[in-house]
Amino acid sequence: MAASFYGMIEEVRVMLVDYERESAFKMVDLLKSYDYKVVTVHTASAAMSMLSKGKKKIDVMIISVRSPNLHSFQLLEQSVALDIISLFVCDEHYELLTKKALDEGAFLYLKKPLGAEIVKYLWQFVLTNKTQRKKVRDGSNEENREQGEEKNNVPNNTEEQSNNIEAENNVTLSGKRKRGGKSTKKINKGENQNSVINKVVRQKDCIKWTEDLHAKFVEVVQQLDDGSCFPKKILEGMNVLGLTKMQVASHLRI
């Protein structure tokens, strides 16, 4: 009955875990009538061993349990980890068992025996699961590709700026710059961009106030009225090449 899958899925592999051999035989016949590939195991521990060895690829796990037991839930945990659709079936309805099974990843909790209406649609559960997994993988791959493109398109300006920034020379004792223009000392690549900027600012603001330079500063201050003794006016009066208003303001506060 391969036509029962309508060409939408190649095959469905089912592992039946049932401690009752008679009910297991009936379920196997029903599953095979719908073209499922069936593996029968009578204990949960045996099923876990088979899954651990990876000898069988399983799409659906049907786990028959009498009551809450450790091995059945260990098997459920293992099958969920392997992305296997797991159905719990039981002779009687146990409310606590139902909640525990569904909380821990069971796809359905059903009462034995499973009817044909459920069995014949197992392949749709498998197809839906495969489709969702493919969408997740495709979405993840697309996201990784977009992130990779964004990373490649971001210009690496930090290194370029760090390499191009050069420390400016301090103003000399006479107030003139040294010959040679800018210092050829490069900023280390490992330095943070903010620390690089702060370093240059500090170099611009620092000056060694010699006696001659200070004397000129005092002379201009004495010439100015108290109401007009501002850094800008002092700077204009001193007329020293390379001296900045920030440097004058800093010296004015001393």
Secondary structure, DSSP 8 states (H G I E B T S, - for coil): -GGGGTTS-S--EEEEE-S-HHHHHHHHHHHHHTT-EEEEES-HHHHHHHHHHT-S--SEEEEEESS--HHHHHHHHHHHHTT-EEEEEESS--HHHHHHHHHTT-SEEEESS--HHHHTTHHHHHHHHHHHHHHHHHHHHHHHHHHHHHHHHS--HHHHHHHH-B----B-TTS---TTSS---B--TTS-HHHHHHHHHHHHH-B---HHHHHHHHHHHHHS-GGG--HHHHHHHH--TT--HHHHHHHHT-
